[in-house]
Structure formats: C-alpha cells, structure tokens
C-alpha cells in the first residue's frame, strides 16, 4: 500500500526564518554543550517511552518498529552525550560555566502519556514529533559550519529521523486509513496547545519578575521613607503604661 511519505527532511518555514537566532545560540560553546546534553536526555527518555509502547501494542509489526525506534533513540542520546563530553573535556575547567539541565529541549516524547494512547494516536504523535525534530535538526546542522564534528552528529541522526517520520506515517495510514489525517491534525493541535502553555508560563514568570522589580524600586521606597519618618517621632526607650491597662490578665482580649 502506498502512502504519502517524504524522502527528504526540508526544514519548516518557521525554523528557516529562525535560522539567525539558532546560529547565534549554537555559536556559544557553553550553550552548545547545554543543548546537546538536553537533547541526549530527551532522546533517552523517548526511547524508554517507545519501549513501553512496544509492550502495550497488540500489533506485532508495530512492536518490532517501536523496538527499532527505541534503539535508535538510545543511540541518539549516546551520540549527543558523547559529543557534549568531548566538548567539555576540550575546554579548560576554569572557563566552564555551570550546566543547567532543568529546561526541556522542546521536542521528542515529553508531551506523551503512553499508557493512555491507542496505536493510531501514538503513531500520529510520533509522526508529528519526528517531523518537527527533523526540521529543527536540519536547521541546526546547517548553522553549525564552525563545528563540523557536531554537524556530523546531526547529519547521522537525521537519517534515522527520516526513517522514523516515514514509518510512522506509513503505519498510521495502515492502522487508521480513513482517519489518519484527522489524527495528525489533532496531534499537531495538542502539541501547539502544550507549547503555548509552556510559553505562557514562561511569560508569566517574566512579567511577575518585572512587576516585583517595579514594586521594589517604585512602590516600597515611599512606604520605607514614611516608616522611617514616623519612627523618628517615637520616644526612645521604655514607655510608661497607663494604670488601667496594667491590670492582671483575666481573659485573652
């Protein structure tokens, strides 16, 4: 059965438009190491999710493909981590900056709950995720002319990404021939919605930081000034208490 699979991995228009930003990000050695380590972590986590998907599916062909896919993801994680380690070892320790692994890499299977997915929704999500990753990896490879070793790592991984993107679409057409397009659109909208939530959360954090800074430097200084002026009017030392207020306590108030 023929299916509309692609043989090349052209970058999406938005990713191509962001090439100057990606070039600036990847130009810095420390940011490059951080992104490689994050990619390695994401690829390894995706491999574990695919192993779980292979356990859950009742389709023998999908089980074999998921196992191959999981093996590829584990290898990708190893390639990313090895390259990051080589870059760290090649740099003097005094020049190294702390590595932050808290931020997600923004691609892979981080939005997927494998136990709650059917074969159709699983394949649709995998296809959309792999297509998005292939697009971005293509841009990353193209902007890394100054680092041919890392460029070759992406070039190697892109060949597997093309296979993953194509087999997921082929199997989705087989599993859900009449609903594969709606499944893909649903997976795209789900990823877009979750990406919007992550962006909104990050934006809320930035806005909150700006507002707190404004309060600290604009609102609090007048109150601090008034408090100091009022404190100067207070008598120093102990103050005598009126006799009617100095009785034994018989109740709380």
C-alpha positions, 0 to 999 in steps of 0.5 A: 500500500502506498502512502504519502511519505517524504524522502527528504527532511526540508526544514519548516518555514518557521525554523528557516526564518529562525535560522539567525537566532539558532546560529547565534545560540549554537555559536556559544560553546557553553550553550552548545554543550547545554543543548546537546546534553538536553537533547541526549536526555530527551532522546533517552527518555523517548526511547524508554517511552517507545519501549513501553509502547512496544509492550502495550501494542497488540500489533506485532509489526508495530512492536518490532518498529517501536523496538527499532525506534527505541534503539535508535533513540538510545543511540541518539542520546549516546551520540549527543552525550558523547559529543557534549563530553568531548566538548567539555573535556576540550575546554579548560575547567576554569572557563566552564560555566555551570550546566543547567539541565532543568529546561526541556529541549522542546521536542521528542516524547515529553508531551506523551502519556503512553499508557493512555494512547491507542496505536493510531494516536501514538503513531500520529504523535510520533509522526508529528514529533519526528517531523518537527525534530527533523526540521529543527535538526536540519536547521541546526546542522546547517548553522553549525559550519564552525563545528563540523564534528557536531554537524556530523552528529546531526547529519547521522541522526537525521537519517534515522529521523527520516526513517522514523517520520516515514514509518510512522506515517506509513503505519498510521495510514495502515492502522487508521486509513480513513482517519489518519489525517484527522489524527495528525491534525489533532496531534499537531493541535495538542502539541501547539496547545502544550507549547503555548502553555509552556510559553505562557508560563514562561511569560508569566514568570517574566512579567511577575519578575518585572512587576516585583522589580517595579514594586521594589524600586517604585512602590516600597521606597515611599512606604520605607521613607514614611516608616522611617519618618514616623519612627523618628517621632517615637520616644526612645526607650521604655514607655510608661503604661497607663494604670488601667491597662496594667491590670492582671490578665483575666481573659485573652482580649 
